[in-house]
Amino acid sequence: DAAEQALADGRPWLMGARWHIGDAHVAWVTDRARQSGLSMDALPRVTALLDRQMQRPAWQRAVARESADA
């Protein structure tokens, strides 16, 4: 809920216009929650942050490495 409120002013990332490592953490937790079947309906801004994070090449490489290790 704190992340949802931090994004309420329309900024793309938690700290404003620039990506921050905290964005990766929130995205990771959100992704895990969504994969576990939890509803993200109450967190549309956080879900949008995850969607933006998933477009980052570094995120895509990390997910690929994680999948290969599984």
C-alpha positions, -999 to +999 in steps of 0.1 A: +000+000+000+029+024+007+043+018-028+008+024-043+006+057-024+041+067-035+031+063-071-002+082-067+012+115-081+018+098-115+055+094-113+068+063-131+091+051-104+090+051-066+116+079-063+103+099-092+114+101-128+144+078-124+146+041-117+158+031-082+168-003-067+136-001-046+116-003-078+132-037-085+123-050-050+087-038-052+084-053-087+099-086-075+075-089-046+046-079-068+055-105-094+058-132-067+024-122-052+008-123-086+023-157-095+010-170-062-025-161-072-030-130-051-052-103-066-035-072-076-067-053-083-062-030-053-027-020-065-030-008-101+000+016-098+022-011-084+011-035-111+020-008-137+054-004-121+059-041-125+049-039-161+075-011-166+101-031-147+095-061-169+104-040-200+139-033-186+166-054-203+184-060-170+152-074-155+147-097-185+182-110-181+178-116-144+145-135-150+161-156-177+190-165-154+166-173-126+145-196-149+177-214-161+187-221-125+153-235-115 
